Amino acid sequence: DTSLVTVEIGTDVQILDSLETTANWNVSGVLYDPQATTLTVVDTPRTVGEKALRLDYQFVRSSQGRSWVYLNTDQPIYGLPDTILIDIKSNNLNHIADLLISDDNNELFTASTGLFARNSTRYETYKIPITKFNAVDPGASFNFPIRIQSLQIKLWYVGVVGDTNSGTLYFDNLRVKYPVLTPILDQGKSEIPADFNLFQNYPNPFNPTTTIRYKIDQPENVVLEVFNLLGQKVSTLVDKRQHGGIYQVSFDGKNLSSGVYFCRLQAGGQVKINKMILMK
């Protein structure tokens, strides 16, 4: 017998928050003026929707360190994204935008866009790959699903210690990008190996066991995990350093419900994800 399985999964780019309202956001910071720093919505400039967020900031340059403004939120991210993106319009100063997220264990991870948010004539898109996030506390282990906790702006300054700095930044179109999933292959269909590859599991659909093969081209710390549709990890198949080569492991879904699962291979900074269907 054959069955048609219809599922909704994260694919391509999905808007997480079009930033039409401040309802999901609040402002805090370090060495800034909270009375003169406000977060509002404006009709223009914007990139999507009808509005965008406007941050008016003020601080006095201090000898104690740099000034930061945090745009705090608590927004869950569905599934297994590979990149977080946001549009920022700046004021021609070398501000730095970082992102703080939490994982399934409420451990915190942070990453920078890696670029100065300085363009004052138009919005620019800033991208943060999930693989770039580092643990705030050493020893933390990253687990999906994740939540965005804060957009953190390290404010640039002009003048000397004691001078007042102020300006305006705009934010729009907070979104996530999901990896292109490897399509399910017909049984017996050949695959072309790559230097780094996660081959489609076989059989697929499966009940209750399936074989997963992958290839790495050099010694790497390898993590092979299986997640459900909610992004919750259901199994860790490999978590160790391995030499370059082709490896094969078996996955047993006897204790899981029928449905769609994702196999995620990470080696070094490379990530691949395949979709698997457990059909009992």
N, C-alpha and C positions, 0 to 999 in steps of 0.2 A: 504494500500500500504506500501511497505517497500523500504528503500533507503539505499545504501551503502555510508557511509561517510568515506573518506580517508583524514587524516590530518597528518601533520608533527609536532611532539612535541618533547621537550627535554626529553630524557630518558638516563639512565645509565650515563656514563662518556663521556664528549665531550671536545676535545682540544679547548681551547680558543685562545692560542698563543703558537706555537711550539718554539718560541724564536729563529728563524733562522736569524733574522736581528734586528738591533738597530733602524730601521726606525720609530717604534712606541714608542720609549723610549728616555728619556733624563734624565740627572743626576743633582740633586741639593742636598743640605744637610745643616747641622748645625755643626759648629766648625770642618770643614774638609778642606782639601787642594784641591780646584777645579782644579788647574793646574796639580796636580799629580794624580788625580782621573779620571779614564777613563772607558768607557763601550765599549766593542768590542765583536765580534763574533769569536768563535773558532770551529775547527772541533772535538776536543776531549778535555776533557771528555764530554759526552753527554748521554742523556737517550732516546730521540726519534729524528727522523729526521736526518738531516745532520750536524747541528750546535747547539751551545748553547751560552748563553750570559756569558761573563767574565767581572767581575768588579774588577779592580785594584784600591785600595783605599790608601789614606795616610792622616794622621792627626797628629797634635801635641797635646798630652794630655793637657787638659786645666783645670784650677781651676774653670772655669765658668760653667762647666757641661759636659755632655756626648756628644760624637760625633755621628752624624747620617748621613747616606747617603740615599737619596730617589731616587728610580727608578720610574720616573713619566711616566704615559701613560693616555689614555682615551679610554677604551675598553668596549663597551656595552656587556651585558650578556643577552642572550635570555631566556625568560621564567622565571621559578620559581626554581632555583637551591637550593639545601640544603647545599652544601659544595663547597668551593674553595680550590684547591690543587696546589702545585708547588714543583718541585724537586730542592734541594739546596745541593751543595757540598761546604764545608767550609774549614777552615785552622786551626782546632783544638783549636779555641777560642770560648768563650761563647757569640757569637753574638745572638741578638734577632730579629726575623723577624715579622713585623706587616704589616697589609694590610689596606689601606684606600680606601673606596668605596663611591660613591654618589648614591642617590636614585632618584626616579622620580621627586622629588621636589628640586633636587640639594642640599639636605642636606647631610652632611658628617657623616660617621660612620667608626669606626676603631675597629680592633680586632687583637689579637696576636696569633701566632701559638701555644703559650704556651710551646714551647720547645726551648732549645738552639740549634742554627744552628752551630754545631761544628765539624761534621764528616769530616775528611780530606782524608779519603780513598775511599769514594764512595758517590754517591748521596743518600739523604734521602728525602722521601716525607713528606711534611708538610701540614696539613689539618686545615682549619678554617670553622667550621659550621656557616651557616648564622645566627643562633640564638645567636652566641657569639658576634656579632657586637653591639657596644654601640655608642650612639650619641656623636659627638664631642661637639655640643652645646646642653645643657639641654633643654628638651621640644620638640626636633625634633621627628617626627613620621616616622617610616620606611615604605616606599612604593616601591613595585616593579614597573617597572624594575630597575635594578641597573647597575652601571658602575664601573670598576676598575680604580682608579685614581693614586695609588702609592703603590709600595712595599717599605717599610721603614725599614732600617736595623740600629739597635742600635749597634754600633761597640764596641766590647770589647777592652781593652787596656792592655798593659804591661808597666812596669816601673813607673816612677814618673812624676809629672807635669813638662812639658817642653820636655819630651822625644817624639821622632817621632815614630809613629806606621804606619805600612803599611802591606798590605796583598792582597790576591786574593780570590774572591768568584765566584762560578759558579751557573747559574740558567737555568732551562730547564722545558719544558712541563707544562706550565700554563694551567689548565683545571678546569672544573666545573663538579660536580656530581648532577644529578637530582634524586629526590625521585622515588621509585617504585610506580607507580600509582595503586590504587585499581581497579581491573577490573570491567567492567560493568556487573552487575548481571542480570540474567533473572528474570522477574517478578515472585514473589512468592518464590524465592530462599531464604533460611534461612541464617542468618548471626550469627556467634559466637561472642558474645560481649567480649570486652577486657576492662581493667581498663581505658584505654584511647583509644577512637575509634571514627573515623568519618565514619559513615555508608554510603553506597551508596545512593545517592538521589533517590527518587521514585515519579513519574515515570522517567525513563531515557532510551531513549530520552524523552524530554518533550516539551509542547507547551501550554501556555507560562509559566505555574507555575509548581513548583516541591517542594517536601518536603525534608528537610535535617535534619537528626538526628545525634546527637553526644553524647558521654559519657565521663565524666571526673570523676576521682575517689576521688578527694579532692578539697577543695576550691582553685581556681586559677583565675588569670586574663585571660579571654578568649577572643580571637579575631577570628571571623569567617568572611572570606572575599571571594569574587569571582573575578577572574581575567580572562582576555581574553588571546588569544594565544601569544600576544606580551608581556605579563606580566603586562599589565595595569589594575589597579584595577577598576572594574565596580560597585562594591557594597560592603558595609560593613554591614553585617547582625547582628553581635554581637560584642560589644566592652565594656565589663564590667566584674566585678568579680562575679563568680558564685560558688555556693556550689556543692559538688560532686553529680552526678546524670546523668540521661538521659534527653536531651533537644531536642526540635523540633522547627524548624523555616521554614517559607515558603519563597521561592525565586521566584520573578516575573521577567521574561525576556521579557515583552511585548515591552519594548523600545530598545531591543537589536536585532542585526542581527542573523540569523541562524548560527550555528557553534559550535565549541568546547570551553568550558569554564572550569576553574579549581576552585574548592572550597577548600580553605586552612583553616585548623583549627590549631590554636596555643594556647596552654595552658601551662604556665610555660615555660620550655625549650623543650617541645614536639611539634612536627609538623606532621600533616598528610594532604595529598592532594588527592582529588578525581577528576576524569574527568567527566564532564557533557556535554551532547549534547542537544543544543536547535535546534529543527527542526520545522520550521513554514511551 
